[in-house]
Amino acid sequence: MLTSSDNKSELFLGIDGGGSKCKAIVMNKDNEILGTGISGPGNPLHGFEQATNSITESAKMALEDAGMPDTPLSDLVAGVGLAGVNLPVLFDKMAEWQHPFKQMFLATDLLIACLGAHQGNDGAVMISGTGSCGFSCIDDEEFIIGAHGFPHGDKGSGAWFGLQAAKQVLLSLDGVVSPSIMNDVLLAKLNCKDDTELVEAIAGKVATYYAQLANLVFDAAEQSDKIALGIVEEGAEYINSIARTLLAKQPPRISMIGGLTPRLKPWLAKDIQAQLAEPLSPPEVGAVLFARKTLAKQQQK
């Protein structure tokens, strides 16, 4: 906990805002985590007001967790990494936000994830969570693979795996492909009794909805279900291709991050698995590292 004798001008806020939640940490000048907070969605693509509210709410929660509920947000230097701001129109809109912080440094969620994974140093990351993509930052040059969004992109992501499961179960229920272990599991999970109810349940659903179905594909694949195996192998091969494209850039380190990592990593090619390094810190720490680095550059001018 921070005491009153600490220099509050040295407080940093790190924000990792995604499609389902916004994570915040408060760190001191020695890069020690004092408190954390989690609020709602932080991707401005799905609502600017929702994103800004989530950022401020998670920041207040992190201060409360640090035992500093009365500390104003204006004491914080914020590093804010958000999904969606890889689109210039959204980056500009967020950059113009009349934020409550002492200073705010805005970045993509991909950059802060990479900085966190490699403790602020050069490197590359493969991300497989609700969405998927590849990213590297070497000598301040950023390179992105994918990040095109669901359903037209994000292959090898939780949402993609869930969608493939639904498609294959529907084909199986129609008798077009052989039955799968996934049939009964998916119908039970979504409380459906036939293909018509399944279509009604999944119609128009967003990426986070489909992502909750991803684990049943891996469960079935691990039981040698042929249809599930085909899905997992296809998704894994796409992530392999991302890795090989990133490795051609010769990053000093490469990591795999995202909620699907524990399930998907064992299915990757052995040579890819052998080169993966454990991420050193989470993205929200990367956001603080980004803020500190950018602030230092400003002060040098």
N, C-alpha and C positions, 0 to 999 in steps of 0.2 A: 504493500500500500504506500501511496505517496504521502509524505508529511508536509506540513505547511512551510517547512524550511526549504523544500525543494524548489528549484527554479521553474515556475510554471511556464515561462516563456520557452522552455525546452521540451514542451509536450508535442508529440506527433500522433496523428490519427492515420490509420491505414484502413482503407475501404476496399472490399472486394464485392462488387455488385453484379449479381447474375440474374438469370430469368426466374429463379425460384426463391432466392434469398439474398440478403445483403449482410455481409460479415464486417464487423469493425473491431479494431484493436487500438488501444492507447499505449504508446511506448514513451519512455523517457529518453534523455540525451545519451544514455548508455545502451540504448536498444533493448532495454528490459521491458517485457510485456506487463503492463499494470492492470489491464482489464480488457474484457471482450464483450461484444454484444451482437445479437443476430436479430434482424427484422425481416420485413417482407421483400418482394422483388425489387431489384435495383437496376434493371435494364430499361433505359429510357425509350427503347423501341416499343415497349409495351405500355408506355405512359410516362410522360415527363414528371408530372406531379407525384405519381406513385414512387418513382425513382428518387426524387429529391426528399420526399417524406421518409423513405426507407433509410436514406443516408443519414439524415439528422436523427432519426429515432435510434438507429443502431449506435451512433456516436454517443448519444445520451446514455444508452444502456451500458456502453463500455466504460464511460466515466463513473456511472453508478457502481458497476462491478469493481472498479478500481478504488472505491471508497471516496470518490470525489464528486458526488451528485450536484454540488453547488458551483462547480467549475464551469464558467461560460464556454460555449463552443468557440468563442472568439479568441480563446487562449491556445487553440490548437492549430498547428500547421498540418494540413490534410493532404495526403496522397490518395487520390481517388481513381481506382481502376474499375471500369465498367464494361460489361458486355454491350454491344450495340454501337459504341462510339468509334468503331472502325469505319462507320459510315460518316463521312465528313459533315453532313447536315446535322446529325445528332451530336457529334463532337462540338460543333460550333454552338449549338443550343445549350449544351451543358456548360461550356466554357463561359457563356454569357449569364449563367445562373447567378443571382445575387445571394451567394452562399453566406452562411453565418460564421465561417472560419476566419482565422487570422490570415491565412493564405491557403489557396487550393491549387494543387498540381494534378492535372487530369491526364489519364493514360487509358489505354485499352486493357481489358482484363487479361489479354494474352501477354502483354508486356510485363505486367506485375506478377503473373504466374511464372514467367521465365526468370525474372529477377529474384523472386522468392526461392525458386527451385535451386538456383545457383548462387544464392547469397549476394546478389548484386553484380555478379560477374557474367561474362559472356557464356552463352549456352543455348540449348534448344529444348523444347518440350513438345510432347505429344499429349493432347488433351482428349480424354474420352469420358465424358460425364453425360449429362442430358444431351449435349451436342458434341461435336468432334472437330478437331483441326490440328494443324502443326504450326509451330512458330519457332523462329530463332532470332537472336539478337547478338550479332558479332561485330565488334568495332562500331557500335551505334547504328549498324545497318539492320533493319528489321525485315523479316521475310515470313510471309503467311501462306499456308496451304489450307485450302478449304475455308471453314468459317462462313459458309454460304447459307446456313440456316436449314431448318426442317420444314417441309419434307423433301425439298429439292436438293438438299445437301446433307451434311452431317452423317455420312455413312460411317458405320462402325461405332456409333454413339448409342447410348441407352435408348433414345427415342427411335432410332433406326431399328435396333434389335426388337423393340416392342412392336413396331409396325410390321416387320417381317413375320413375327409370330402370328399376329392377327390375320395377315394375308394368307399364310400357309394353313392356318386352322380353317379359314373360310373355304379354301380350295379343297381341303380334306373333307369338310362337312358336305361339300358338293360332290364328292366322290371322284374328283379330278386327280388328286394325289392320294397316296396311302395314308392311313390314320397315323397320328403322332401322339406321343405322350402328352404333348402340349394341349391337345384338344380339351380333355376333361379339366385340366388344371386352369386353363384360360377361361373356360365357361364358368367354372366355379368361382374363380377370382372376381369375375365381373357379374356374377349372379345372373347368368344367362342360361337358357335351356336349349337354344337352337341358333342357326345362322342368322335368322331375322332379328332376334333379340341382340345378338352380338353386333350386327351392323348398326342397330339403333344405339347401342351403348358406346361405340367408338366413333360414330360419325361426327366430324368437325372438331375432334379433340386436339389439344395442343401437345407440344413436345413433352412436357413434364408428365402428362397423362400416359403417353406411350412408354416413357422411360421407366415407369413403375412396373412394366411388364417384362423388362429385359432379363431379370434374374431367372424367370421360368424357362427361357431359352437355354441358358447355361446349365440349369438343373437337368433339363432333358438331354442336352448334349453329353453331359457327364454320365448319363445312363445309356449312352450309345444310340440315342434316337437319331435316325438318319436325316430327317428333315431339319431337326435342330442343329445337328452337326454341320449340315450344309450352310446354314445361316451363320453359325459361329465362324466357320472357316472363311467364308466370304468377307465377313466383317473384319476378322483378324488380318486377312491379306491386304485389305485396304489400309489398315493401320501400319502394317509392314511397309507398304509403299510410301506412306508418309515418312516413316522413320528413315528409309533409304534415301529419300529426297533430301531430308534434313542432314543426314550424315555426309552427303556429298558436299555440304557447306563446311565440313570439318569443324564442328563446334567442339570446344574443349570438354563439354559434358552434355549428355542428353538424358532427360528424365521423362517418365510417363506419369501424368497426374489426372485427377478426375475420379468421380465416384465408381466408375465401372472398372478402374484399373485392376483391383484384386481378382476380378472374374476374367477379364480379357487378357491380361499379361501372360498367363501360362499358355495361351493358345498362339502367341506370337512365335515367329521363327526363332530358333535357338540362337542364331548369330545376333539377332536384334536384342533378345533378352539379355545376352551376355554384355551388351554395351550400355544397358540402362543403369544409370546411377540414381540412388534414392534422392528425392527432392529434399533440400536442406531446410527450407522454411515454406510455410503456406503463402498463397498469393497476397493476403492482407499484410504480411510482413514485407513482401515485395513492394507493396504500395508505399510503405514508409521509407524503404530504401530508395525508391524512385523520388519521393519528395525530398529526402535529405540530399540526394545527388543533384537534383535540379536546383535546390536552394543554394547549395555550395557553388554551383556554376554561376548563379546570379550574383552572389556575393563577391566572386572573383572579378567581375566586370568593373 
